[in-house]
């Protein structure tokens, strides 16, 4: 026979179990590691990156860059009035069918025109999975931009291309904090916990 007290106890146990599972669902994304190596350029060089064109590593303080959010180093594009032709790329390991989020910080010194950059993710056949054309519209400030893509191969190349029409006289583009992480699927923990709680309640009814 079920008493009101036993029913309340079972209900509280079920709610507590689901609450724990829900909290795990919330914090789970934080455990996903950055797939990009040296994405913050804190090695002080372009380790793990393939670089062509006019790009350089700089550190604070640097004219027009503002303050970086992480560490001290960052990439300067078309530094010293050079041509806006730099391309940075890195190939990362991915899982076909999995969604990923690419994030990066971009800024501009803005002296006569804002700076722009194209960020993209491509597969091993050079098919574009997604891309974004980003313009730094806030002077001397790094702004975070993100986009998602779905991998269709075991390897994906992320790249950043300086915009060829950027005005570069006393004006540079700044790139930092590049990261790629897989987008977590809805956690099955809550479903599992609810199932276990339900089984517990059924077992309790049988024994009662």
N, C-alpha and C positions, 0 to 999 in steps of 0.2 A: 504494500500500500504506500502510495506517495503522499507524504505530508507536505504542507505548504513550505515548511523549512527546507525539506530535501529538494523540492523543485527550485527554490530560490538559490540553494547551494549549487545545484547543477547549472543554473543559468549564469551565476557569477563565474563558475569555472569556465564555461563556454566563452563568455565575454572576455575573460582574462586571456584565454588562449588566442582568440582572434585578435585582441589588441597587441599581443606580443608579435604575432605574425605580421600585422599591419605595420608595426614599427620597423620590423626587419625589411619590409618592402620599401619603406621610405628611405632607409639608410643604405640599401644595397647599392645604388648607383655610385656612391662615393668610393666603393671598393674597386671600380673599374680603372685599370692603369692606362696611362698614356702610351699609345703604341708608337709615337714618334720619338726618336732618339735625338737628344740635344735640341729639343724644340724651343728651349729658352735661351740657347746659345751661350750658356754659362760656362762652356769649355773655353770661351774666349776665341773660338775659331769656328770653322764650318764643318767640324767633325760630323760624320754621318750624312752630310748633305752633298748633293751634286750642284755645283754653282757655275753658271756661265754669265758673261756680261759684267756690268759695273755694280758690284755689291761689296760691302766691307763690314767688318765687325767694329762696333763702337761701344763705349761705356759712358756712363754718367760722370760728369756733366757733359752734354753734347748740345751744341747750338740748335735750338728749335725742337729738340726731341721731347721735352717734357720729362716726367718721371716715370720710369718703368714700374710695373706692378710686382715684378718678381725678379730678384737678383739685380745684376748690374749691367750685363751685356745685352746687346740687341743688334739687329741687322740694319745697316743704312743702305738704301737703294739710291743710285745715281749721285753718290757723294762727290763733292768737289766740282759741281757743275758738269759732271760726266753724263754720258748718254743714258737714257732710261731704257735699258735693254736687258736688265738682269733677270735671270730665271733661277729659282731655287727649287730643287725637287728632292724627294726622298721616297723610296719604295718600302712599304710596310706589309707585314703579313696580315691577311684578312681571311674571313670565312665566307664563302659564297652564300648569298641569301641573307646575310646579316646586315643590319642597319648600323651605321656609324655616324658620329657627330664630329665634324672638323671645326676647331675653334682657333682663332688667332687674334692678336692685337696689332692694330695698324694705326699709324699716325703720320702727320705731315707738318713741316715747318711753315708752309704757306707763305711764300713771298712772291706774289704775282700769279698764283694759281694753286688750287688744291692738287694733291697727289692722288693717283688711283692705282689699283692693283687688281689682277685677276687671280683668284684662288680656284683650284680645280682638283678633282679626283678622277683618275682615269684607270682603266684596267690594263692588263698586259698586252692587249691589242690596240691600245691607245684610244679606246672608246671612252668618251666623257660620261662619267656616272652622275656628276653634278658639278656646277661651278657657280661662282659669284663674282661680279664686278663691283669692287668696293672702293668708295671715294672717301678720303679723310676730310671731313668738313668741319671738324673742331680743331682749331689751331693748337699746336704744341701739346697734344694730348693723345695718348693711346686709347683706342676704342675697340672693344671686343666684338668680333663678328663670328657667327656660327652658321653652318648649314649641315644638312644630313645627306648621306648617300647610302646606297645599298651595294655592297660588293657583289661581283659576279665571278670572282676568281680568287685564287689563293694569295694573290699579291695585288696591291693597289698603290699607284703612285700619286702622291699629293704634290702639287707644284704651285709656285707663286711667281707670276710674271709681271714685271714692272710695265706700266702702260706707256707705249712708245710716244704718246703725245704729251706726256707730263712736262710741265715747265720746270726746268732744273737749275736755273740761275739762282744761287743762294737759297735753294729749296730742295729738300731731300724727303724721301719716304722712309718710314721706320716700321720694321716688322719684328714681332716678339711673341713669345709664349704660344707657339704652335702646338696643338694637341689633337689627337684623334682617339676616341674611345667608342666602344660598341654601345649601342643603345640597349639597355636592359629590357628584356621582355617582361610582361606582367608576371610578378613572382607567383610561383605555385605554392609558396609557403602558406599563404592564407587559406588556400583551398585544402591543402593537406591538413592544416591545423583544424579547420572546420570539420573535415572528415573524421579526424581522430576524436574530436570532441563529441561528434554525433555518435560514433561507435561507443564511446564511454557512456553516453546517456542511454543508449539501447541496452548495453550490458547492465547498467544500473537498474533499468526497468525489469530485466529478466530476473536478476537476483532478488529484486523486491517482490 
